């Protein structure tokens, strides 16, 4: 669904998508260029961190282009508006709908790939036996995929009867809570078993930042329910809702992908330094 936009509303989404795209691309370059600096056993985690932001970069290009193609600005007439007092000046008009739909489904395709990978990269730098690590990666990956899939249908509804959106939100939250429980509670023993207090703190921070950034997603999902009431007759909350959703999801993506990816690098680098010291003794 696409709505008429004021110029400032269009520009807000345009700018936040551009900023997010730049963050994802630059983070990918940094993470992959730093792979040779960590020990062999942590290179996979760092490569996956770069894959997360690389996949997000691709999808943000598609989202950005889709947003641009969905609107166009009418040509500005020559000459100044009456009373402006400035020769050649003209107010920028609001963009017009082109008829090309804005495809925000790219975001869900991105999450379906990146969210399981994001959880895998955290598991890979934790103090777990190989068998247990693989089992946790599968469990969290499947739980995360089900969380994304169950929430997609409701995301398509932002006006009118929002019962489908509520149902999808509730179902998705069940899988969300399972992932959060596993990350913070079930894996606490593995986190606490880290011999280096500094590394233990880094892993806890990565887990906490992941969960806190993820908590913004279900809140943003509620925006149509929160903003969709109390509108004057004949007015739609659609444009404001779309802008808030895009800003909210972009902010969460940058934190959960870029910031957590950089934290995975810190953990991998610290563990590599410790192993090098032990190897030199």
C-alpha positions as CSV (number, residue, x, y, z in Angstrom):
1,X,0.0,0.0,0.0
2,X,1.3,3.4,-1.0
3,X,0.2,6.8,0.3
4,X,0.5,10.5,-0.9
5,X,3.5,12.1,0.8
6,X,4.6,15.6,1.6
7,X,8.1,16.5,0.5
8,X,9.5,16.4,4.0
9,X,8.0,12.9,4.6
10,X,9.5,11.5,1.4
11,X,12.9,13.1,2.2
12,X,12.9,11.6,5.7
13,X,12.5,8.1,4.4
14,X,15.0,8.8,1.6
15,X,17.6,10.0,4.0
16,X,17.3,7.2,6.6
17,X,17.5,4.6,3.8
18,X,20.6,6.2,2.4
19,X,22.2,6.4,5.8
20,X,21.4,2.8,6.6
21,X,22.8,1.7,3.2
22,X,26.1,3.5,3.8
23,X,26.4,1.9,7.3
24,X,25.8,-1.6,5.9
25,X,28.3,-1.2,3.0
26,X,31.1,0.3,5.1
27,X,30.7,-2.2,7.9
28,X,30.9,-5.1,5.4
29,X,34.2,-3.8,4.0
30,X,35.7,-3.4,7.5
31,X,34.6,-6.8,8.8
32,X,35.9,-8.7,5.8
33,X,39.2,-6.8,5.6
34,X,39.8,-7.7,9.3
35,X,39.3,-11.4,8.8
36,X,43.1,-12.1,8.5
37,X,43.7,-10.5,11.8
38,X,41.8,-13.1,13.9
39,X,42.6,-16.7,14.7
40,X,41.5,-19.4,12.2
41,X,38.7,-20.7,14.5
42,X,37.0,-17.2,14.6
43,X,37.3,-16.3,10.9
44,X,34.0,-18.0,10.1
45,X,32.2,-15.9,12.7
46,X,33.7,-12.7,11.2
47,X,33.0,-13.8,7.7
48,X,29.3,-14.4,8.6
49,X,29.2,-11.0,10.3
50,X,30.2,-9.5,7.0
51,X,27.7,-11.6,5.1
52,X,24.9,-10.2,7.3
53,X,25.8,-6.6,6.4
54,X,26.5,-7.5,2.8
55,X,23.1,-9.1,2.4
56,X,21.5,-6.1,4.1
57,X,23.4,-3.8,1.7
58,X,21.9,-5.5,-1.3
59,X,18.4,-5.4,0.1
60,X,18.8,-1.7,1.2
61,X,19.7,-0.9,-2.4
62,X,16.5,-2.6,-3.5
63,X,14.4,-0.8,-0.8
64,X,16.0,2.5,-1.6
65,X,15.4,2.2,-5.4
66,X,11.8,1.0,-4.8
67,X,11.1,4.1,-2.7
68,X,12.5,6.4,-5.3
69,X,10.6,4.7,-8.1
70,X,7.3,4.9,-6.2
71,X,7.2,8.7,-6.4
72,X,8.3,11.5,-8.8
73,X,8.4,15.2,-8.4
74,X,6.5,17.3,-10.9
75,X,8.5,19.9,-12.9
76,X,8.8,23.3,-11.4
77,X,7.5,26.2,-13.5
78,X,9.9,29.0,-14.3
79,X,9.6,32.2,-12.5
80,X,8.8,33.0,-8.8
81,X,5.5,32.5,-7.1
82,X,3.5,35.6,-6.6
83,X,4.7,37.7,-3.7
84,X,8.0,35.7,-3.1
85,X,10.2,38.7,-4.1
86,X,12.9,36.3,-5.4
87,X,13.5,36.0,-9.1
88,X,13.3,32.5,-10.3
89,X,12.3,31.1,-6.9
90,X,9.7,28.3,-6.6
91,X,8.4,26.1,-3.8
92,X,9.2,22.4,-4.1
93,X,5.9,20.5,-4.6
94,X,5.1,17.3,-2.9
95,X,6.0,14.2,-4.8
96,X,3.4,12.4,-6.8
97,X,2.6,8.6,-6.8
98,X,4.0,7.0,-10.0
99,X,1.9,3.8,-9.7
100,X,5.0,1.7,-9.1
101,X,4.4,0.0,-5.7
102,X,6.9,0.5,-2.9
103,X,8.1,-3.1,-2.2
104,X,8.9,-3.2,1.5
105,X,8.9,-7.0,1.3
106,X,12.6,-6.8,0.6
107,X,13.1,-6.0,4.3
108,X,11.5,-9.3,5.3
109,X,13.6,-11.2,2.7
110,X,16.6,-9.6,4.3
111,X,15.6,-10.6,7.8
112,X,14.8,-14.2,6.8
113,X,18.5,-14.5,5.7
114,X,20.3,-12.2,8.1
115,X,18.6,-12.9,11.5
116,X,19.5,-16.6,11.7
117,X,23.1,-15.7,10.5
118,X,23.3,-13.0,13.1
119,X,22.5,-15.5,15.9
120,X,25.0,-18.0,14.4
121,X,27.8,-15.5,14.6
122,X,27.1,-14.9,18.3
123,X,27.1,-18.6,19.1
124,X,30.3,-19.2,17.2
125,X,32.3,-16.9,19.5
126,X,30.9,-18.5,22.7
127,X,32.6,-21.1,24.8
128,X,30.5,-24.1,23.6
129,X,31.4,-27.7,22.6
130,X,31.1,-28.1,18.8
131,X,28.1,-30.4,19.1
132,X,26.2,-28.0,21.4
133,X,27.2,-25.0,19.3
134,X,25.7,-26.6,16.1
135,X,22.5,-27.6,18.0
136,X,22.0,-24.1,19.3
137,X,22.6,-22.6,15.9
138,X,20.0,-24.8,14.4
139,X,17.4,-24.2,17.1
140,X,17.9,-20.4,17.1
141,X,18.1,-20.3,13.3
142,X,14.8,-22.1,12.9
143,X,13.1,-20.1,15.7
144,X,14.3,-16.8,14.1
145,X,13.0,-17.9,10.7
146,X,9.6,-18.8,12.1
147,X,9.5,-15.4,13.9
148,X,10.1,-13.6,10.6
149,X,7.7,-15.7,8.5
150,X,4.8,-15.5,11.0
151,X,5.1,-11.7,11.2
152,X,5.2,-11.0,7.4
153,X,1.5,-11.3,6.6
154,X,0.4,-8.8,9.2
155,X,3.1,-6.3,8.1
156,X,1.1,-5.9,4.8
157,X,-1.8,-4.4,6.7
158,X,-1.3,-0.9,8.1
159,X,-4.8,0.6,7.8
160,X,-8.4,-0.5,8.2
161,X,-9.0,-3.8,10.0
162,X,-5.8,-4.5,11.9
163,X,-6.9,-7.8,13.4
164,X,-4.6,-9.8,11.0
165,X,-1.7,-7.6,12.1
166,X,-2.5,-8.2,15.8
167,X,-2.7,-12.0,15.2
168,X,0.6,-12.0,13.3
169,X,2.3,-9.9,16.0
170,X,1.2,-12.3,18.8
171,X,2.3,-15.4,16.9
172,X,5.6,-13.8,16.0
173,X,6.2,-12.8,19.6
174,X,6.0,-16.4,20.7
175,X,9.1,-17.2,18.6
176,X,10.7,-13.9,19.6
177,X,10.4,-14.7,23.3
178,X,11.9,-18.2,22.7
179,X,14.9,-16.6,20.9
180,X,15.4,-14.1,23.7
181,X,15.1,-16.7,26.4
182,X,17.7,-18.9,24.7
183,X,20.1,-16.0,24.1
184,X,20.0,-14.5,27.6
185,X,19.0,-17.4,29.9
186,X,19.8,-20.7,28.3
187,X,23.2,-19.6,27.1
188,X,24.1,-17.9,30.4
189,X,26.3,-20.8,31.6
190,X,28.3,-20.7,28.4
191,X,28.8,-17.0,28.8
192,X,29.8,-17.2,32.4
193,X,32.3,-20.0,31.6
194,X,34.5,-17.6,29.8
195,X,37.8,-17.4,31.8
196,X,38.6,-13.9,30.7
197,X,36.3,-11.3,32.4
198,X,36.8,-8.8,29.6
199,X,35.7,-11.3,27.0
200,X,32.8,-12.4,29.2
201,X,31.7,-8.8,29.4
202,X,32.0,-8.3,25.6
203,X,29.8,-11.4,24.9
204,X,27.2,-10.3,27.5
205,X,27.1,-6.9,25.8
206,X,26.7,-8.4,22.4
207,X,23.8,-10.5,23.7
208,X,22.2,-7.5,25.4
209,X,22.6,-5.2,22.5
210,X,21.1,-7.8,20.2
211,X,18.0,-8.3,22.4
212,X,17.5,-4.6,23.1
213,X,17.7,-3.7,19.4
214,X,15.4,-6.6,18.6
215,X,12.9,-5.3,21.1
216,X,12.4,-2.2,18.9
217,X,11.0,-4.4,16.1
218,X,7.8,-5.5,17.8
219,X,7.3,-1.9,19.0
220,X,7.7,-0.6,15.5
221,X,5.3,-3.3,14.3
222,X,2.7,-1.8,16.6
223,X,2.9,1.7,15.1
224,X,-0.2,1.3,12.8
225,X,-2.2,0.2,15.8
226,X,-0.9,3.1,17.9
227,X,-1.1,5.8,15.2
228,X,-4.2,4.6,13.4
229,X,-6.8,5.9,15.7
230,X,-8.1,9.3,16.5
231,X,-7.6,10.7,13.0
232,X,-9.9,13.4,11.7
233,X,-12.6,12.3,9.3
234,X,-11.3,11.9,5.8
235,X,-7.6,11.9,6.9
236,X,-5.3,8.9,6.8
237,X,-2.6,8.0,9.3
238,X,-0.8,6.1,6.5
239,X,1.9,8.5,5.5
240,X,3.0,9.1,9.2
241,X,2.9,5.4,9.9
242,X,5.0,4.6,6.8
243,X,7.6,7.2,7.8
244,X,7.8,6.0,11.4
245,X,8.0,2.3,10.4
246,X,10.9,3.0,8.0
247,X,12.8,5.1,10.5
248,X,12.3,2.6,13.3
249,X,13.3,-0.5,11.2
250,X,16.3,1.2,9.8
251,X,17.6,2.3,13.2
252,X,17.1,-1.2,14.5
253,X,18.8,-2.8,11.5
254,X,21.9,-0.6,11.9
255,X,22.2,-1.4,15.6
256,X,21.5,-5.2,15.3
257,X,23.7,-5.7,12.2
258,X,26.5,-3.1,12.2
259,X,27.0,-2.6,15.9
260,X,26.7,-6.2,16.8
261,X,29.0,-7.2,13.9
262,X,31.6,-4.8,15.2
263,X,31.2,-6.3,18.7
264,X,31.7,-9.8,17.2
265,X,35.0,-8.5,15.7
266,X,36.0,-7.2,19.2
267,X,35.3,-10.6,20.8
268,X,37.1,-12.5,18.0
269,X,40.1,-10.2,18.2
270,X,40.3,-10.4,22.0
271,X,40.1,-14.2,22.0
272,X,42.7,-14.4,19.2
273,X,45.1,-12.2,21.2
274,X,44.7,-14.5,24.3
275,X,45.3,-17.6,22.3
276,X,48.4,-16.0,20.8
277,X,49.7,-15.2,24.3
278,X,49.1,-18.8,25.5
279,X,50.8,-20.1,22.4
280,X,53.8,-18.0,23.0
281,X,54.3,-19.2,26.6
